[in-house]
């Protein structure tokens, strides 16, 4: 589902092309693979109409470079990703020249979107990775029409290894006494062995902490209050929601998901070593290190959601607003071990309403998939669940859900294994509590007093229960962001000039306008404000939005207004403009430069083409940075 180019970057055109000119549009898929190999394939079918569907198979084959051989050890330790970029290639054949026997062809390739497939996902999930992959599209593209901005662009992809490499079996976490009492470890171990056949693997409900001890995964979950500056940052000229209590912001869920997604993703094997088993950090340790993998991202987002939903729910009912209501909260979040595309085995957050509609959140990307309650499977039991004050919805699920299977999930007080794992998300019964035939619990009432004392409650560990410490104040966060911003701007400017001068870049000079880049700061702030307050996907959801307007999606008017503002700021009304705004969770310069090169923006302009490279780094608590890079190229209209 590819957005349609409607004209040059100068003015969105309507109607047929000029006489004597034929425009043929195709789709190009480019792969940056192992060791920087670049492969591309082009469709033979033409892209016709608005939001065209391109149903054509393309094949990209990765071979070892320079006659080398891929070894099992090399592939196992490869830590980078496969980068897929999709372009709209327009071929103009002009027969209007004086020589009627001569045809002049012009090829223009425009970036549409991309996605990243971690190599570990391919290697650890034999025999193949197959599914529908959503493209990460820029918020706007010059000259393109987004008639239905809420409709995602996607590619059906199958990735396999030939010959097939047999991976070693998943290493099972050893049970290491030291934190949990032996009677708890014994009960958990027996439950794991008794239920491993339900999901085809061991439900590992004991995690190894940084001290090397086995800890019940429930102890990592507790409501946690976010810093006010996460929701209302000091740099914002108009904080989302206005004045008043930041925790009551109607867009708090979206803002918190954006914040967590801006914390860099780093696998345990990269952070420690390939020999180290999976290690879980507490949310405080995660913020201190400022990087982590799927467990840390999911735990922090779940803890934030449980606080904010309980806090706002208590406010509506007039109850004490301490964020500690637990089971009485109208909306509750769980962490879930799941299988998703392209992640493979991962951890997500399941945010459930009182009427059993759910949101499935991918914390590292802030993607949300709304799954309404299946009315057909439990109508007699569930038809009375909707409250009178709750608005009716059209019950539309988010299309192209990336989550394929939920294995088990957990909260602060229990673990539930999914006894219906082969059903699609839309058919799952999400009545988790008190539904043992479909969600088998780790602890039942008789176990609690025996294992946890008279109260029967699982106590939260001291290093988890303490309020989060977000470190230094606003001044230090701003200073670090400004330092990173200046460094990135300088590095990118030098790289762009040197790349275009090189053989790969076509030996082209570049007119890089530094003064114009300063004018783009306001545009980048608008993009950050928009991204943090709007959902990437899942705008269909009504979970937690009773009495609150539905979450907006980008409109074509808003996108066009942003395009026009850039053109007017730069004074390039008479130029054909190509530009790509890109957003990053800050890790290092190499990751940003790789994305810039993959976008093909540096090869668009001819010799002495005008370029602007604007960089803006937005600071958040705990030294979390949100980075925007906007590269714009202008050429004279032909």
N, C-alpha and C positions, 0 to 999 in steps of 0.2 A: 504494500500500500504506500505508494510513493507520491509526495506532493508534486504538483504540476508547475513547471516553469511557465509563467504567463507573459513574459516579455524580458527585455534587457533590464539591467540594474538601473537604467535611467527612468523608465516609466513602464508600469505594467500595461502591456499592450492587449488589445482585444481585436478579434477578427483574424482573417487569414494573413499570411506573410505577403510581402510585396511581390508583384508580378515578376516572374523569372527567378524567384528564390524559393527553394524547397528546404524545409526544416525537418530533420529526422532525429528523434530523441530515443536514446537507448539508455539502459542501466548498466553501470560498470561496478563490479565488486573487486576490491583490491585487498590482498592479504599481505600483511607484514609478519613473516613467520620466524622460525628459529634462525638465530645469527643474522637477523636483519634482511632475510630474503624478501623480495617484493614480487608478488605474483598478481596478475589481474585477469579477469575474464569479462567479456561483454555479451549482453543478450543480443540475439538476432531479431527478436520481436521488438516492435516499436511501442513506446509508451504513448498511449492515446487517451485523451479526455482528462477530466479532473480526478485526482486520486486513483491513478491507474493500477490495476492488478497485473503484475508480471509473473506469469506462471511458466518458467523455463528453467530447466536444470543447468547449472554451471559446475565445472569441475576444476579444482585447484589442487595440484599435487606438490607436496614439499619433498625435495630430495636433499640428501646430505651435500654440503658445499665442498667444492674442490676435490671430489672423489673420495671424501672421507666416509666413514660409516657411523651410523647412529648406534651407540652402545646402550645397553639397558641402564648402566650406571649414569651415563651422561643425561639420558632422558629423565631419569628419576630425580636427578638433582637440578634440572633446569627450572629456574624460578620465575621466568618471565611469562608473558602472555602472547597469544595470537591476536593481532589487531585486524579487525575487518572494517573497511570503510566502503561506503556506497556513494556512487557519483551518478549524476545525471549528465550524460554525454550528448551534446547537441551538435549535429553535423549540418552545416548550411552549405547547400550546393547552389551557387549563383551563376545563372546562365545569361545574365543581363549585360555582360560585357560586349564590346564591339565585335569580338570574334565569336560568332554564334556556335562554333564547333569546340569552343574551349569552355570548360567548367572549372570554377574556382571553389574549392572546398575549404571550409573553416571549421575546425573542431574545437569545441569549448566544453570543458569538463568542470562541473560544479558539485561541490561537496553537499551531501544530503544528510548523512548521519554515520554513526559508527557504533561498534560494540567491541568489548574486550572479552576474550575467552581465556581464562587462566590455563596454562599448560598442565598444571597439576590436575585440573578437572578432567582433561582428556586422558591423562596417563592413569589416573586412579579409578576410572570408571569404564573398564573394558566391557564389551567389545567395541562400543561406540557411544558417542554423544549425539542425540538426535532431538530436535524440537524446534519450536518457533522462537526466534531471538528478536527482542525488541531493539530497534535502533535508538540510540541516544541522539535526538535531533537538536540542533541549535534552537534557541527560543525564536529566532526569526532568520529568514534567508532573503536576501535582496532579490526581488523580482518573482518570488514564488507566492502562490495562493494557498493558504491554509483554509479551505472551505470548512473543514471539520477538524479543528486543531486537536480535539479530544481523541481522534482516531489515530492509533499509533502506526508507525511504519515498522515492518518486521520482515524477517527472512527465515525461511525454513532451511535448516542446516543439519547436515549429517557429517560428523567427523569421526574417522576411524584410523587405526594403525594397521599397516600391512608390511610385514607379517605381524600378527597379534602378539603383544608382549604380555606374558602372564605375570601379573603383579603379585607380590607377596600378600598374604592375607592381612586384613586389617589388624594392627596390633591392639590387643585388648589391654586396657588400663589395669595395672596391677593394683590390688587392694593393699594400701599402705596405712597401717594403724598409726595413731598419733593424735588425730583430731576427733574422730568419732569413737564412741564407746563400742566395745566388741559386740555387745548384743545387737546394736544397730547394724553394724557391718555384717553380722551373721544373717539377720533378717533380710537385708538388702541383697546379699549374695544369693540366698535361696530364691528370692523373688525373680532375680535376673535369670537364673538358670531355668526356672519353671516357665518363663514367658518368652524365651528367646525365639521359639518357633513361630510366634504370632507375626512378627515382622521380618523374620528371616535373618536376624542378627541379634546380638546381645544389646538390650537396652541399657547402655552405660549410664547409670544414675549416680555414680560416684565419680567425681572429678578430682584431678590432682592439682593442688594449689601451688603457689610459688615456694612454699616451704617443703614441698615433697610429700604432703599428707593427703590421704583420700578424704574428700569432704562431700557430704550429701549435696546434690546440686540445688536443692530447695533453699539452702542457706545463703546462696548468692542473690536471692530475690527479696527485695523489700522496697516499699515506696521511698523515693528519693526526691527531694526538692531541688529543682534546677536553680541555677543562679539567675537573678532578675535580668542580668545583662545578656543572657542567652536569648530571652524573649524580647527585651527592649534594649538593644545595644546602644552604646554611647555615640557611635558614629552615625546612627540613623537620624536623618533630618525629620522624619515623621515615623516614630516608633509605631509598630503594628498594634492597633487597638487603642491608641491614645493614652490618656492619663488613667490613674487608678491602679488597682492591684494587677501586677503583671501576670500573676497566676490565673487570673480570670479572663485572660485574653482569649477571644473566640478562635484564634488561629494558633493556639499554643501547641496543639498536636503536630501540625505541619511544621512549625518553627523548630520544635524539638527533634523531629525526624531529620530535618535539614542539618541541624547542629551535629547530631551523631554521625551522619553520613560524611561530614567534613573532617572527622577524625581519621587519619590515615589507616588503611588496611594493610596489615603485615602478618603473614602466617607465622605460626610458632616455629616451623622448621627454618625459616629465614631469620627470625629474631634470636633463636637460641642455636640449635644445630639440628641436622636431619636425624640424629640419633635420639633426640629428646622426644618423649611422648607428649601428647596433647596436654597443655598446661592452661588452667583457667586463672585469670586475674579477677580480683574484685573490681567493682566499678571505680573505687578510689585509685587502685593501682593502675587501672586502665587510663585514667585521666593523668596520673603522674607520668606514665611512660609516653602517653599521647600517641599510641598506636596499638593495634591488636587485630585479632581475626574475628570470625563470625560470632564466636561466643561472647566476647567482650562487647561488641557492638549491640548484640541482641539483649544482653543483660542490662546495659545502661538504658537503652530505649524502653525496655519493659518497665524498669524501675521508675523512669520519668513518667511514662504513661499512667502507671498505677497511682502515682502521686497526683498528677494533674487531673485525672478523671475523678478521683475520690474527692479532691479539694473542690473542684467545680460542682460536683454532685452534692456535696455537703452544703455548699453555699446556696444552691437552689432550694434545698429542703430546710435551711436554717439551722443545720447541725454544726457542731464545732468543726472548724476548718483546719485540721491538723494533718490531712493527707494520710491517715492511718486507719481508714474504715475497713479495709480488707474485704471480707465476703459481702458486706452490706453495700458496697459501691455498686451503682447501677451499671457501670462499665468496668470490665476487668480484663487485664492483660496477662497472657501466659507466654513463656518461652517454649518453642517447639523445635525438636530435631526433625528435619524434613529433607526431602529430595526435591531439588529445583533445577531449572535450566537457566543459565549455563553452569550454575555453581556446583551441581552434584550434591553430595552430602553437605548440609549447611544448617544454620540455626536461624529461625525467624521469630517474629513476635506476632501472636494471635491476639487481637483486640476484639473482645466480645461484648455485645450489648446485652441488656436484660432480656431481650426477646430472641437471642441466639443468632442474630446477624453477626458476621465477623469481618474483620479486616485482617489480611495477611500482609505483614510488613517485612520487606527485605532491608534490614537496618543499614547495610553498607552503601546502599544506593538510594534510600528513601522512597523506593517504589512500594505502592500499596495496591492490593487487589481485594476488592469488595466481593464477598460471597454472601448473598442473602439467604435466609433460612429457606430450606426446601419445603415449600408449602405442601407438595404432594405426598412426601414420605411420612409426615407426622401431623396431618391436618387436625385430627381429632384431639391430639394432645396439645397442639401449639396454637390453635386458632384463637384461643382466648388470651394469648400472652400480650397482645398489643394494648397499651394503655389508651384511654380516651383522648389524652392530650398529645398523643404521638401522631405525627402526620403520616398519612398514607404515602407509599412510594410505589414507583413502577417496578420495583424488584429486579432491576437490571444488574447483573453481575459484570465486573470488569472483564473485558475480553482479553484473550491471550494470557491467562494466568500462568506465571512462571513456576508456581509451586505444583509439583506433580503428586507428592505423597507426604503425609505427616506420619511419622513413626511413633513418637511419643511427645508429650508436653508436660510442663511442670510449672508450679507456682511456688509461693513461699511455704505452702502447707502440704503439698502432695505431688506425686508424679502419676500420670495416667498414660497407659499404653493404648495405642489405637488398635482396636480389634476389627476395624473395617478399613484396612490400609489400601485395598485395591480399588476403592471407589474414587471417582473424580471429586474434586473439591466441592462442586455444586451439589453433590449427592450426600456428602458427609453429614451425619447428625452431630452437631456441635454442642449438644447438651452434655457437657463434660461431667459436671458434678452430679452424683446420684444416678448414674447411668452405667453400671458396671458391665453390662453386656456389650456395650460399644466402647467404653473407656474404662479399662480395668485399673483400679488404683493400687498404688504401692502400699498405702496404709489404710486400714479400715478402723472403725471406732475401737474395736477390741485391742488393736495393736498400739494405739496412741498412748494410753495410760501405762502400758507395760514398758514401752520404749522411751517415753519422754516425760514420765512423771504424772502427777495428779492432774495437771492442766491439760495434758495431751497435746500441747502446742510445740511445734519445732522452733526452738529459740534461734534468733538471728545472731550470727557471730559478731563479736565486738568490732572487727575490722570492716564489717558490712553495715552494721546498724548506725555507726557514727555519721553525722552530717557530712556531706561532700565538701572537701576543701579544694577550691578552684585556683589556689595559688595566689600569685601577685595580683595587684590591682589593675585598674583600667590603664593607668599610665604606662606600665610595663608592657601590657598587651599591645597598646598602640605603637610603642617604640619598636617592638619586634616586628609588627606588621609593616611599618614604614621601612625598616631596614631590609626585610625580605622583598618588599615591593620595588625598591630602588635597585636591588641586586638583580631581580628577575628582569626588570625593564632594560637594564644595561646588557645583561647576557643575551636576551632575545634580540635586541637591536643589532649587536655584533654578529650573532649567528645568522640572522636574516641576510645581512649584507654579504657575509662570507659565503653563505650557501648559494646565493644567486650568482655570485662571481665564479663559483666552482663549475667544473664540467657537468656535474649532476644537475646544477641549477640553470644551466644553459649559458654561462658566461655573460650574465646580464648585470648591468649597473642598476642601482636602486635609489630612488629619490625618497628617502625616509624622512617624514615630516614629524619632528619632535614637538613642535609647538602645537600642532593639531592634536597630538595625543593628550595634551593637558585638557583640551576641551571635551574629551570623551569621558572624563571622570564621572560627571553627573549621569551619563548614560549607563555606565557600569553600576553605579549605585542603584539606579532604577531596576536593572536586571537582577541584582542581588535581593532587593526588596521583593521583587516579583517571585523569584525562585523560592525564597524562604517562606513565603506566605501561601504558596499554591502547591498542590500535589503534582508529582510527576505523573502518576496514574491513580485511579481509584476515586475520581470525583463523584462516582455514582453513590458513594457510601452515605448512609444516614446514621452511622454509629456515633453516638456521643454528640450529635448535632441537633438534638431536640430543641426547637425554638430558635435555632441559629440558621441563617441562610446557608444553602449548600455551598460547598467549596467551589470557587470559580475555576474555569479553565481558560487558557489563553484564547482570546478572541482575535479574529482577523483584523478588526479595527485597531486593537491595541498593538498588534504586531506591526501593522502598516505605519502606525503613528511613530513607533520606535525607529523604523527604517527611515522615515522622513526626517526625524529629528537628527539622525546621524548625518544625512546628506546636507541638511541645512547648517549644522554645526561646522562641517568641514568646508562648506562653500563649493561643493562639487556637483551642482545641479546639471552641468553640461557634460558630466563624465558617466561612463558606464562603471558601476560599482559592484564589486564582489567582496563580501566580508563574512567572517565566521566568528561569532562570540563563543568562547569555550570556558567551561567552569571546571575547577579542579579542587580536590582536597589536597592540600600542599604536602608533598613528600620530598621531592627534589627537582632540580632543573631538568634532568634527563627525561623524566616522565612527561613534563610539559612540552619539551622540544619534540619528543616523539609524536605527540598528538598534533602539534602544529604541522609537522612534515606530512603526517598521514592525511591531513585535510586538503593537501594539494594547493593551498592558497598561495604558496610561494612561487609556483610555476605558472600562475595565471597571467601575471603582468609581463609585458614585453620589456625590452631594454629601456631603461630610464622611467619605468612605471612608477607612479606615485604610491607610496605605502604609508600606513599609519599603524603603529603597534602600541596599543593602550593596555596598561596593566594596572589592576587595582586589587589590593589585598585587604580583606575585611577581618578585623580581629574579633575573637570571641573568648570567653573565659577559658582558663586552663590552657592558654597558648594555642588554641585551635584557630586555624586560618582558613578562610574561604577565598580562593584565588579566581579572578576573572582575567582572561586574556582575549582581547578583541583586535584582530588583524583585519584591516580594510585595504583593498587595492582599487585603484581608479585608473581607467584608461579612457582616452578620447573616444566619443561615439563615432562609429564608422558611418 
